[in-house]
Amino acid sequence: MFHIEFGNDGKIVCSGRLDAAQCEKAQAFMDTVADARVLDFASLEYISSAGLGVLLKTQKRLAESGAGLKIINVNNHIHDVFRYSGFHAIFEIEATGGSG
């Protein structure tokens, strides 16, 4: 299960598992984002390469207007995925303090 929505503070809150089956839903949501945003991954358990593709497409689109995505509360597993894929160089990422 995957859920994505705007939080009360304007952050984009993601929860569950962002895998290939959920990418269409995630992309449709991210296509509505027109300015710099913070993505809160505190409740995101998993992201697949297809999910990374959604983020990359959005980041590239936003970068054209000087904006971008910042990703916070990234658990250790997802942080490793970003590091191994080289995405840590594309996004501003804040990992969680504990073992996620």
PDB file as gemmi writes it, atoms N, CA and C in Angstrom:
CRYST1    1.000    1.000    1.000  90.00  90.00  90.00 P 1                      
ATOM      1  N   MET A   1       0.843  -1.185   0.000  1.00  0.00           N  
ATOM      2  CA  MET A   1       0.000   0.000   0.000  1.00  0.00           C  
ATOM      3  C   MET A   1       0.885   1.244   0.000  1.00  0.00           C  
ATOM      4  N   PHE A   2       0.479   2.250  -0.730  1.00  0.00           N  
ATOM      5  CA  PHE A   2       1.223   3.503  -0.821  1.00  0.00           C  
ATOM      6  C   PHE A   2       0.248   4.659  -0.744  1.00  0.00           C  
ATOM      7  N   HIS A   3       0.656   5.720  -0.026  1.00  0.00           N  
ATOM      8  CA  HIS A   3      -0.185   6.905   0.080  1.00  0.00           C  
ATOM      9  C   HIS A   3       0.710   8.137  -0.048  1.00  0.00           C  
ATOM     10  N   ILE A   4       0.211   9.136  -0.764  1.00  0.00           N  
ATOM     11  CA  ILE A   4       0.939  10.386  -0.935  1.00  0.00           C  
ATOM     12  C   ILE A   4      -0.052  11.537  -0.834  1.00  0.00           C  
ATOM     13  N   GLU A   5       0.319  12.570  -0.059  1.00  0.00           N  
ATOM     14  CA  GLU A   5      -0.584  13.705   0.122  1.00  0.00           C  
ATOM     15  C   GLU A   5       0.211  14.903   0.623  1.00  0.00           C  
ATOM     16  N   PHE A   6      -0.409  16.081   0.528  1.00  0.00           N  
ATOM     17  CA  PHE A   6       0.176  17.262   1.127  1.00  0.00           C  
ATOM     18  C   PHE A   6      -0.164  17.274   2.601  1.00  0.00           C  
ATOM     19  N   GLY A   7       0.843  17.476   3.457  1.00  0.00           N  
ATOM     20  CA  GLY A   7       0.610  17.614   4.886  1.00  0.00           C  
ATOM     21  C   GLY A   7       0.147  19.022   5.198  1.00  0.00           C  
ATOM     22  N   ASN A   8      -0.250  19.256   6.429  1.00  0.00           N  
ATOM     23  CA  ASN A   8      -0.731  20.567   6.859  1.00  0.00           C  
ATOM     24  C   ASN A   8       0.308  21.665   6.679  1.00  0.00           C  
ATOM     25  N   ASP A   9       1.584  21.296   6.732  1.00  0.00           N  
ATOM     26  CA  ASP A   9       2.667  22.272   6.623  1.00  0.00           C  
ATOM     27  C   ASP A   9       3.183  22.439   5.196  1.00  0.00           C  
ATOM     28  N   GLY A  10       2.506  21.828   4.225  1.00  0.00           N  
ATOM     29  CA  GLY A  10       2.911  21.942   2.827  1.00  0.00           C  
ATOM     30  C   GLY A  10       3.887  20.881   2.368  1.00  0.00           C  
ATOM     31  N   LYS A  11       4.402  20.098   3.323  1.00  0.00           N  
ATOM     32  CA  LYS A  11       5.287  18.998   2.940  1.00  0.00           C  
ATOM     33  C   LYS A  11       4.484  17.941   2.201  1.00  0.00           C  
ATOM     34  N   ILE A  12       5.182  17.177   1.364  1.00  0.00           N  
ATOM     35  CA  ILE A  12       4.571  16.032   0.705  1.00  0.00           C  
ATOM     36  C   ILE A  12       4.892  14.818   1.566  1.00  0.00           C  
ATOM     37  N   VAL A  13       3.859  14.174   2.069  1.00  0.00           N  
ATOM     38  CA  VAL A  13       4.022  13.050   2.975  1.00  0.00           C  
ATOM     39  C   VAL A  13       3.782  11.753   2.208  1.00  0.00           C  
ATOM     40  N   CYS A  14       4.773  10.869   2.251  1.00  0.00           N  
ATOM     41  CA  CYS A  14       4.678   9.570   1.583  1.00  0.00           C  
ATOM     42  C   CYS A  14       4.695   8.470   2.632  1.00  0.00           C  
ATOM     43  N   SER A  15       3.848   7.468   2.440  1.00  0.00           N  
ATOM     44  CA  SER A  15       3.842   6.340   3.367  1.00  0.00           C  
ATOM     45  C   SER A  15       3.631   5.047   2.607  1.00  0.00           C  
ATOM     46  N   GLY A  16       4.125   3.965   3.197  1.00  0.00           N  
ATOM     47  CA  GLY A  16       3.958   2.647   2.600  1.00  0.00           C  
ATOM     48  C   GLY A  16       5.124   2.262   1.704  1.00  0.00           C  
ATOM     49  N   ARG A  17       4.780   1.679   0.543  1.00  0.00           N  
ATOM     50  CA  ARG A  17       5.785   1.166  -0.384  1.00  0.00           C  
ATOM     51  C   ARG A  17       5.591   1.789  -1.759  1.00  0.00           C  
ATOM     52  N   LEU A  18       6.595   2.532  -2.210  1.00  0.00           N  
ATOM     53  CA  LEU A  18       6.542   3.139  -3.535  1.00  0.00           C  
ATOM     54  C   LEU A  18       7.257   2.208  -4.509  1.00  0.00           C  
ATOM     55  N   ASP A  19       6.462   1.334  -5.116  1.00  0.00           N  
ATOM     56  CA  ASP A  19       7.017   0.382  -6.069  1.00  0.00           C  
ATOM     57  C   ASP A  19       6.380   0.605  -7.438  1.00  0.00           C  
ATOM     58  N   ALA A  20       6.696  -0.243  -8.396  1.00  0.00           N  
ATOM     59  CA  ALA A  20       6.222  -0.063  -9.771  1.00  0.00           C  
ATOM     60  C   ALA A  20       4.702   0.001  -9.852  1.00  0.00           C  
ATOM     61  N   ALA A  21       4.021  -0.750  -9.013  1.00  0.00           N  
ATOM     62  CA  ALA A  21       2.555  -0.771  -9.048  1.00  0.00           C  
ATOM     63  C   ALA A  21       1.952   0.552  -8.595  1.00  0.00           C  
ATOM     64  N   GLN A  22       2.709   1.355  -7.858  1.00  0.00           N  
ATOM     65  CA  GLN A  22       2.204   2.613  -7.311  1.00  0.00           C  
ATOM     66  C   GLN A  22       2.749   3.848  -8.033  1.00  0.00           C  
ATOM     67  N   CYS A  23       3.582   3.638  -9.030  1.00  0.00           N  
ATOM     68  CA  CYS A  23       4.253   4.768  -9.684  1.00  0.00           C  
ATOM     69  C   CYS A  23       3.298   5.677 -10.438  1.00  0.00           C  
ATOM     70  N   GLU A  24       2.281   5.126 -11.052  1.00  0.00           N  
ATOM     71  CA  GLU A  24       1.330   5.970 -11.784  1.00  0.00           C  
ATOM     72  C   GLU A  24       0.635   6.937 -10.826  1.00  0.00           C  
ATOM     73  N   LYS A  25       0.235   6.425  -9.673  1.00  0.00           N  
ATOM     74  CA  LYS A  25      -0.397   7.268  -8.646  1.00  0.00           C  
ATOM     75  C   LYS A  25       0.578   8.345  -8.161  1.00  0.00           C  
ATOM     76  N   ALA A  26       1.814   7.949  -7.895  1.00  0.00           N  
ATOM     77  CA  ALA A  26       2.817   8.895  -7.407  1.00  0.00           C  
ATOM     78  C   ALA A  26       3.136   9.938  -8.471  1.00  0.00           C  
ATOM     79  N   GLN A  27       3.270   9.514  -9.730  1.00  0.00           N  
ATOM     80  CA  GLN A  27       3.601  10.455 -10.795  1.00  0.00           C  
ATOM     81  C   GLN A  27       2.473  11.452 -11.018  1.00  0.00           C  
ATOM     82  N   ALA A  28       1.235  10.990 -10.977  1.00  0.00           N  
ATOM     83  CA  ALA A  28       0.093  11.892 -11.144  1.00  0.00           C  
ATOM     84  C   ALA A  28       0.099  12.962 -10.058  1.00  0.00           C  
ATOM     85  N   PHE A  29       0.419  12.570  -8.834  1.00  0.00           N  
ATOM     86  CA  PHE A  29       0.489  13.537  -7.736  1.00  0.00           C  
ATOM     87  C   PHE A  29       1.653  14.496  -7.944  1.00  0.00           C  
ATOM     88  N   MET A  30       2.826  13.967  -8.235  1.00  0.00           N  
ATOM     89  CA  MET A  30       4.016  14.797  -8.372  1.00  0.00           C  
ATOM     90  C   MET A  30       3.914  15.753  -9.558  1.00  0.00           C  
ATOM     91  N   ASP A  31       3.138  15.396 -10.571  1.00  0.00           N  
ATOM     92  CA  ASP A  31       2.942  16.279 -11.723  1.00  0.00           C  
ATOM     93  C   ASP A  31       2.204  17.556 -11.332  1.00  0.00           C  
ATOM     94  N   THR A  32       1.535  17.555 -10.172  1.00  0.00           N  
ATOM     95  CA  THR A  32       0.824  18.752  -9.710  1.00  0.00           C  
ATOM     96  C   THR A  32       1.741  19.690  -8.932  1.00  0.00           C  
ATOM     97  N   VAL A  33       2.941  19.231  -8.594  1.00  0.00           N  
ATOM     98  CA  VAL A  33       3.883  20.032  -7.812  1.00  0.00           C  
ATOM     99  C   VAL A  33       4.592  21.010  -8.744  1.00  0.00           C  
ATOM    100  N   ALA A  34       4.495  22.299  -8.421  1.00  0.00           N  
ATOM    101  CA  ALA A  34       5.048  23.315  -9.309  1.00  0.00           C  
ATOM    102  C   ALA A  34       6.184  24.119  -8.689  1.00  0.00           C  
ATOM    103  N   ASP A  35       6.486  23.883  -7.411  1.00  0.00           N  
ATOM    104  CA  ASP A  35       7.539  24.649  -6.766  1.00  0.00           C  
ATOM    105  C   ASP A  35       8.341  23.752  -5.836  1.00  0.00           C  
ATOM    106  N   ALA A  36       9.381  24.312  -5.247  1.00  0.00           N  
ATOM    107  CA  ALA A  36      10.243  23.548  -4.348  1.00  0.00           C  
ATOM    108  C   ALA A  36       9.402  22.961  -3.213  1.00  0.00           C  
ATOM    109  N   ARG A  37       9.659  21.719  -2.888  1.00  0.00           N  
ATOM    110  CA  ARG A  37       8.904  21.041  -1.832  1.00  0.00           C  
ATOM    111  C   ARG A  37       9.815  20.149  -1.015  1.00  0.00           C  
ATOM    112  N   VAL A  38       9.347  19.884   0.203  1.00  0.00           N  
ATOM    113  CA  VAL A  38       9.990  18.911   1.074  1.00  0.00           C  
ATOM    114  C   VAL A  38       9.149  17.646   1.044  1.00  0.00           C  
ATOM    115  N   LEU A  39       9.804  16.513   0.814  1.00  0.00           N  
ATOM    116  CA  LEU A  39       9.132  15.221   0.889  1.00  0.00           C  
ATOM    117  C   LEU A  39       9.488  14.584   2.221  1.00  0.00           C  
ATOM    118  N   ASP A  40       8.481  14.187   2.978  1.00  0.00           N  
ATOM    119  CA  ASP A  40       8.684  13.551   4.271  1.00  0.00           C  
ATOM    120  C   ASP A  40       8.511  12.046   4.096  1.00  0.00           C  
ATOM    121  N   PHE A  41       9.607  11.312   4.253  1.00  0.00           N  
ATOM    122  CA  PHE A  41       9.612   9.856   4.071  1.00  0.00           C  
ATOM    123  C   PHE A  41       9.554   9.112   5.406  1.00  0.00           C  
ATOM    124  N   ALA A  42       9.123   9.771   6.485  1.00  0.00           N  
ATOM    125  CA  ALA A  42       9.118   9.137   7.810  1.00  0.00           C  
ATOM    126  C   ALA A  42       8.335   7.831   7.806  1.00  0.00           C  
ATOM    127  N   SER A  43       7.274   7.747   7.006  1.00  0.00           N  
ATOM    128  CA  SER A  43       6.436   6.543   6.974  1.00  0.00           C  
ATOM    129  C   SER A  43       6.608   5.742   5.697  1.00  0.00           C  
ATOM    130  N   LEU A  44       7.604   6.107   4.868  1.00  0.00           N  
ATOM    131  CA  LEU A  44       7.868   5.336   3.657  1.00  0.00           C  
ATOM    132  C   LEU A  44       8.783   4.170   4.010  1.00  0.00           C  
ATOM    133  N   GLU A  45       8.335   2.965   3.706  1.00  0.00           N  
ATOM    134  CA  GLU A  45       9.082   1.760   4.067  1.00  0.00           C  
ATOM    135  C   GLU A  45      10.035   1.306   2.973  1.00  0.00           C  
ATOM    136  N   TYR A  46       9.681   1.591   1.713  1.00  0.00           N  
ATOM    137  CA  TYR A  46      10.405   1.002   0.588  1.00  0.00           C  
ATOM    138  C   TYR A  46      10.238   1.883  -0.640  1.00  0.00           C  
ATOM    139  N   ILE A  47      11.274   1.966  -1.465  1.00  0.00           N  
ATOM    140  CA  ILE A  47      11.171   2.624  -2.763  1.00  0.00           C  
ATOM    141  C   ILE A  47      11.917   1.776  -3.788  1.00  0.00           C  
ATOM    142  N   SER A  48      11.282   1.529  -4.919  1.00  0.00           N  
ATOM    143  CA  SER A  48      11.892   0.738  -5.989  1.00  0.00           C  
ATOM    144  C   SER A  48      12.563   1.671  -6.987  1.00  0.00           C  
ATOM    145  N   SER A  49      13.230   1.076  -7.975  1.00  0.00           N  
ATOM    146  CA  SER A  49      13.859   1.888  -9.015  1.00  0.00           C  
ATOM    147  C   SER A  49      12.808   2.680  -9.789  1.00  0.00           C  
ATOM    148  N   ALA A  50      11.625   2.123  -9.940  1.00  0.00           N  
ATOM    149  CA  ALA A  50      10.542   2.847 -10.610  1.00  0.00           C  
ATOM    150  C   ALA A  50      10.136   4.067  -9.787  1.00  0.00           C  
ATOM    151  N   GLY A  51      10.117   3.928  -8.475  1.00  0.00           N  
ATOM    152  CA  GLY A  51       9.820   5.060  -7.596  1.00  0.00           C  
ATOM    153  C   GLY A  51      10.892   6.128  -7.680  1.00  0.00           C  
ATOM    154  N   LEU A  52      12.152   5.699  -7.779  1.00  0.00           N  
ATOM    155  CA  LEU A  52      13.241   6.656  -7.953  1.00  0.00           C  
ATOM    156  C   LEU A  52      13.060   7.430  -9.256  1.00  0.00           C  
ATOM    157  N   GLY A  53      12.561   6.743 -10.277  1.00  0.00           N  
ATOM    158  CA  GLY A  53      12.314   7.396 -11.557  1.00  0.00           C  
ATOM    159  C   GLY A  53      11.295   8.518 -11.454  1.00  0.00           C  
ATOM    160  N   VAL A  54      10.256   8.314 -10.650  1.00  0.00           N  
ATOM    161  CA  VAL A  54       9.242   9.353 -10.434  1.00  0.00           C  
ATOM    162  C   VAL A  54       9.894  10.577  -9.797  1.00  0.00           C  
ATOM    163  N   LEU A  55      10.721  10.348  -8.793  1.00  0.00           N  
ATOM    164  CA  LEU A  55      11.389  11.460  -8.113  1.00  0.00           C  
ATOM    165  C   LEU A  55      12.350  12.184  -9.048  1.00  0.00           C  
ATOM    166  N   LEU A  56      13.099  11.421  -9.848  1.00  0.00           N  
ATOM    167  CA  LEU A  56      14.057  12.016 -10.767  1.00  0.00           C  
ATOM    168  C   LEU A  56      13.353  12.865 -11.826  1.00  0.00           C  
ATOM    169  N   LYS A  57      12.283  12.358 -12.377  1.00  0.00           N  
ATOM    170  CA  LYS A  57      11.525  13.107 -13.384  1.00  0.00           C  
ATOM    171  C   LYS A  57      11.016  14.431 -12.800  1.00  0.00           C  
ATOM    172  N   THR A  58      10.516  14.368 -11.574  1.00  0.00           N  
ATOM    173  CA  THR A  58      10.001  15.573 -10.914  1.00  0.00           C  
ATOM    174  C   THR A  58      11.139  16.543 -10.620  1.00  0.00           C  
ATOM    175  N   GLN A  59      12.254  16.029 -10.125  1.00  0.00           N  
ATOM    176  CA  GLN A  59      13.406  16.877  -9.809  1.00  0.00           C  
ATOM    177  C   GLN A  59      13.902  17.598 -11.066  1.00  0.00           C  
ATOM    178  N   LYS A  60      13.999  16.881 -12.174  1.00  0.00           N  
ATOM    179  CA  LYS A  60      14.467  17.495 -13.425  1.00  0.00           C  
ATOM    180  C   LYS A  60      13.502  18.590 -13.885  1.00  0.00           C  
ATOM    181  N   ARG A  61      12.214  18.332 -13.790  1.00  0.00           N  
ATOM    182  CA  ARG A  61      11.206  19.313 -14.209  1.00  0.00           C  
ATOM    183  C   ARG A  61      11.294  20.557 -13.332  1.00  0.00           C  
ATOM    184  N   LEU A  62      11.387  20.371 -12.017  1.00  0.00           N  
ATOM    185  CA  LEU A  62      11.464  21.511 -11.101  1.00  0.00           C  
ATOM    186  C   LEU A  62      12.768  22.286 -11.275  1.00  0.00           C  
ATOM    187  N   ALA A  63      13.854  21.597 -11.569  1.00  0.00           N  
ATOM    188  CA  ALA A  63      15.155  22.243 -11.717  1.00  0.00           C  
ATOM    189  C   ALA A  63      15.156  23.243 -12.866  1.00  0.00           C  
ATOM    190  N   GLU A  64      14.317  23.022 -13.860  1.00  0.00           N  
ATOM    191  CA  GLU A  64      14.233  23.943 -14.989  1.00  0.00           C  
ATOM    192  C   GLU A  64      13.793  25.338 -14.549  1.00  0.00           C  
ATOM    193  N   SER A  65      13.074  25.427 -13.423  1.00  0.00           N  
ATOM    194  CA  SER A  65      12.637  26.724 -12.913  1.00  0.00           C  
ATOM    195  C   SER A  65      13.396  27.113 -11.644  1.00  0.00           C  
ATOM    196  N   GLY A  66      14.504  26.422 -11.378  1.00  0.00           N  
ATOM    197  CA  GLY A  66      15.334  26.759 -10.233  1.00  0.00           C  
ATOM    198  C   GLY A  66      14.850  26.191  -8.908  1.00  0.00           C  
ATOM    199  N   ALA A  67      13.862  25.301  -8.947  1.00  0.00           N  
ATOM    200  CA  ALA A  67      13.323  24.694  -7.733  1.00  0.00           C  
ATOM    201  C   ALA A  67      13.866  23.270  -7.597  1.00  0.00           C  
ATOM    202  N   GLY A  68      13.406  22.564  -6.565  1.00  0.00           N  
ATOM    203  CA  GLY A  68      13.838  21.184  -6.382  1.00  0.00           C  
ATOM    204  C   GLY A  68      13.159  20.547  -5.188  1.00  0.00           C  
ATOM    205  N   LEU A  69      13.511  19.295  -4.969  1.00  0.00           N  
ATOM    206  CA  LEU A  69      12.938  18.517  -3.876  1.00  0.00           C  
ATOM    207  C   LEU A  69      13.987  18.301  -2.792  1.00  0.00           C  
ATOM    208  N   LYS A  70      13.557  18.400  -1.550  1.00  0.00           N  
ATOM    209  CA  LYS A  70      14.377  18.028  -0.398  1.00  0.00           C  
ATOM    210  C   LYS A  70      13.659  16.861   0.259  1.00  0.00           C  
ATOM    211  N   ILE A  71      14.395  15.826   0.594  1.00  0.00           N  
ATOM    212  CA  ILE A  71      13.789  14.622   1.157  1.00  0.00           C  
ATOM    213  C   ILE A  71      14.274  14.469   2.597  1.00  0.00           C  
ATOM    214  N   ILE A  72      13.324  14.362   3.528  1.00  0.00           N  
ATOM    215  CA  ILE A  72      13.673  14.269   4.948  1.00  0.00           C  
ATOM    216  C   ILE A  72      13.141  12.972   5.556  1.00  0.00           C  
ATOM    217  N   ASN A  73      13.656  12.644   6.720  1.00  0.00           N  
ATOM    218  CA  ASN A  73      13.234  11.469   7.495  1.00  0.00           C  
ATOM    219  C   ASN A  73      13.365  10.175   6.696  1.00  0.00           C  
ATOM    220  N   VAL A  74      14.512  10.024   6.051  1.00  0.00           N  
ATOM    221  CA  VAL A  74      14.778   8.852   5.217  1.00  0.00           C  
ATOM    222  C   VAL A  74      15.352   7.741   6.096  1.00  0.00           C  
ATOM    223  N   ASN A  75      14.719   6.568   6.067  1.00  0.00           N  
ATOM    224  CA  ASN A  75      15.230   5.462   6.883  1.00  0.00           C  
ATOM    225  C   ASN A  75      16.543   4.922   6.304  1.00  0.00           C  
ATOM    226  N   ASN A  76      17.223   4.108   7.058  1.00  0.00           N  
ATOM    227  CA  ASN A  76      18.540   3.622   6.647  1.00  0.00           C  
ATOM    228  C   ASN A  76      18.501   2.859   5.326  1.00  0.00           C  
ATOM    229  N   HIS A  77      17.499   2.021   5.137  1.00  0.00           N  
ATOM    230  CA  HIS A  77      17.401   1.227   3.909  1.00  0.00           C  
ATOM    231  C   HIS A  77      17.236   2.128   2.685  1.00  0.00           C  
ATOM    232  N   ILE A  78      16.310   3.071   2.759  1.00  0.00           N  
ATOM    233  CA  ILE A  78      16.073   3.963   1.624  1.00  0.00           C  
ATOM    234  C   ILE A  78      17.278   4.881   1.419  1.00  0.00           C  
ATOM    235  N   HIS A  79      17.905   5.300   2.502  1.00  0.00           N  
ATOM    236  CA  HIS A  79      19.114   6.119   2.376  1.00  0.00           C  
ATOM    237  C   HIS A  79      20.195   5.351   1.622  1.00  0.00           C  
ATOM    238  N   ASP A  80      20.347   4.062   1.904  1.00  0.00           N  
ATOM    239  CA  ASP A  80      21.305   3.224   1.175  1.00  0.00           C  
ATOM    240  C   ASP A  80      20.958   3.153  -0.307  1.00  0.00           C  
ATOM    241  N   VAL A  81      19.675   3.013  -0.618  1.00  0.00           N  
ATOM    242  CA  VAL A  81      19.234   2.964  -2.016  1.00  0.00           C  
ATOM    243  C   VAL A  81      19.650   4.254  -2.732  1.00  0.00           C  
ATOM    244  N   PHE A  82      19.430   5.390  -2.083  1.00  0.00           N  
ATOM    245  CA  PHE A  82      19.815   6.675  -2.677  1.00  0.00           C  
ATOM    246  C   PHE A  82      21.328   6.757  -2.859  1.00  0.00           C  
ATOM    247  N   ARG A  83      22.079   6.293  -1.868  1.00  0.00           N  
ATOM    248  CA  ARG A  83      23.543   6.348  -1.950  1.00  0.00           C  
ATOM    249  C   ARG A  83      24.070   5.439  -3.059  1.00  0.00           C  
ATOM    250  N   TYR A  84      23.595   4.194  -3.101  1.00  0.00           N  
ATOM    251  CA  TYR A  84      24.105   3.235  -4.081  1.00  0.00           C  
ATOM    252  C   TYR A  84      23.722   3.616  -5.508  1.00  0.00           C  
ATOM    253  N   SER A  85      22.598   4.299  -5.666  1.00  0.00           N  
ATOM    254  CA  SER A  85      22.143   4.692  -7.005  1.00  0.00           C  
ATOM    255  C   SER A  85      22.742   6.024  -7.454  1.00  0.00           C  
ATOM    256  N   GLY A  86      23.416   6.720  -6.537  1.00  0.00           N  
ATOM    257  CA  GLY A  86      23.987   8.016  -6.853  1.00  0.00           C  
ATOM    258  C   GLY A  86      22.997   9.164  -6.692  1.00  0.00           C  
ATOM    259  N   PHE A  87      21.783   8.858  -6.247  1.00  0.00           N  
ATOM    260  CA  PHE A  87      20.755   9.881  -6.110  1.00  0.00           C  
ATOM    261  C   PHE A  87      21.046  10.844  -4.959  1.00  0.00           C  
ATOM    262  N   HIS A  88      21.938  10.449  -4.062  1.00  0.00           N  
ATOM    263  CA  HIS A  88      22.296  11.355  -2.970  1.00  0.00           C  
ATOM    264  C   HIS A  88      22.976  12.615  -3.515  1.00  0.00           C  
ATOM    265  N   ALA A  89      23.498  12.543  -4.735  1.00  0.00           N  
ATOM    266  CA  ALA A  89      24.127  13.704  -5.360  1.00  0.00           C  
ATOM    267  C   ALA A  89      23.111  14.578  -6.100  1.00  0.00           C  
ATOM    268  N   ILE A  90      21.907  14.074  -6.294  1.00  0.00           N  
ATOM    269  CA  ILE A  90      20.863  14.781  -7.043  1.00  0.00           C  
ATOM    270  C   ILE A  90      19.893  15.487  -6.105  1.00  0.00           C  
ATOM    271  N   PHE A  91      19.654  14.877  -4.955  1.00  0.00           N  
ATOM    272  CA  PHE A  91      18.670  15.389  -3.998  1.00  0.00           C  
ATOM    273  C   PHE A  91      19.352  15.812  -2.702  1.00  0.00           C  
ATOM    274  N   GLU A  92      18.769  16.783  -2.026  1.00  0.00           N  
ATOM    275  CA  GLU A  92      19.172  17.098  -0.662  1.00  0.00           C  
ATOM    276  C   GLU A  92      18.418  16.114   0.228  1.00  0.00           C  
ATOM    277  N   ILE A  93      19.147  15.319   1.002  1.00  0.00           N  
ATOM    278  CA  ILE A  93      18.543  14.240   1.778  1.00  0.00           C  
ATOM    279  C   ILE A  93      18.950  14.364   3.234  1.00  0.00           C  
ATOM    280  N   GLU A  94      17.972  14.216   4.125  1.00  0.00           N  
ATOM    281  CA  GLU A  94      18.225  14.148   5.560  1.00  0.00           C  
ATOM    282  C   GLU A  94      17.740  12.796   6.057  1.00  0.00           C  
ATOM    283  N   ALA A  95      18.680  11.994   6.540  1.00  0.00           N  
ATOM    284  CA  ALA A  95      18.321  10.688   7.084  1.00  0.00           C  
ATOM    285  C   ALA A  95      17.746  10.847   8.479  1.00  0.00           C  
ATOM    286  N   THR A  96      17.054   9.812   8.930  1.00  0.00           N  
ATOM    287  CA  THR A  96      16.554   9.823  10.303  1.00  0.00           C  
ATOM    288  C   THR A  96      17.736   9.629  11.243  1.00  0.00           C  
ATOM    289  N   GLY A  97      17.551  10.047  12.486  1.00  0.00           N  
ATOM    290  CA  GLY A  97      18.629   9.943  13.458  1.00  0.00           C  
ATOM    291  C   GLY A  97      18.869   8.522  13.938  1.00  0.00           C  
ATOM    292  N   GLY A  98      17.801   7.730  13.998  1.00  0.00           N  
ATOM    293  CA  GLY A  98      17.919   6.375  14.535  1.00  0.00           C  
ATOM    294  C   GLY A  98      17.983   5.346  13.435  1.00  0.00           C  
ATOM    295  N   SER A  99      17.838   4.095  13.809  1.00  0.00           N  
ATOM    296  CA  SER A  99      17.844   3.023  12.823  1.00  0.00           C  
ATOM    297  C   SER A  99      16.446   2.888  12.271  1.00  0.00           C  
ATOM    298  N   GLY A 100      16.267   3.174  11.005  1.00  0.00           N  
ATOM    299  CA  GLY A 100      14.937   3.183  10.429  1.00  0.00           C  
ATOM    300  C   GLY A 100      14.690   1.958   9.734  1.00  0.00           C  
TER     301      GLY A 100                                                      
END                                                                             
